[in-house]
């Protein structure tokens, strides 16, 4: 894409975000993104636990038969 790498694209996006939202809103956006990331991570870990739990139950069922 026009010979731009990931760092260049990230800088362009950052400049556009600051331009459109301003410096004050940038901290709110970052805080919201951090909360979203934390919630996403919690959800992912919960799903992984449920999958492991179901897997263990299936192994137990196979052993008991």
C-alpha positions in Angstrom: 0.0 0.0 0.0 2.0 2.9 -1.4 5.2 1.4 0.1 4.1 2.2 3.7 4.9 -0.2 6.5 3.0 -0.7 9.7 4.9 1.9 11.7 4.2 4.6 9.1 0.5 3.7 8.9 0.3 3.7 12.7 1.8 7.2 12.8 -0.7 8.5 10.2 -3.6 7.0 12.1 -2.4 8.6 15.3 -2.0 12.0 13.7 -5.6 11.7 12.2 -7.0 10.7 15.6 -5.4 13.7 17.3 -6.5 15.9 14.5 -10.2 14.8 14.7 -10.6 14.2 18.4 -8.1 16.6 20.0 -5.7 16.1 22.8 -8.4 16.1 25.6 -10.4 13.3 24.0 -7.4 11.2 23.2 -6.9 10.2 26.8 -10.6 9.3 27.1 -10.3 7.2 23.9 -7.1 5.5 25.2 -8.8 4.7 28.6 -11.8 3.3 26.8 -9.6 1.2 24.6 -7.8 -0.1 27.7 -11.1 -1.1 29.3 -12.2 -2.8 26.1 -8.9 -4.7 26.0 -9.3 -5.8 29.6 -12.9 -7.0 29.1 -11.9 -8.8 25.9 -9.1 -10.6 27.7 -11.4 -11.6 30.6 -13.9 -13.0 28.1 -11.3 -14.9 26.3 -10.0 -16.5 29.5 -13.5 -17.4 30.5 -14.1 -19.1 27.2 -10.8 -21.0 27.5 -11.8 -22.2 31.0 -15.2 -23.4 29.8 -13.5 -25.3 26.9 -11.0 -26.9 29.3 -13.8 -27.8 31.7 -15.9 -29.4 28.9 -12.8 -31.3 27.7 -12.1 -32.6 31.1 -15.7 -33.7 31.5 -15.5 -35.6 28.1 -12.3 -37.3 29.2 -14.0 -38.4 32.5 -17.0 -39.7 30.7 -14.9 -41.8 28.3 -13.0 -43.3 31.3 -16.1 -44.2 33.2 -17.6 -46.1 30.2 
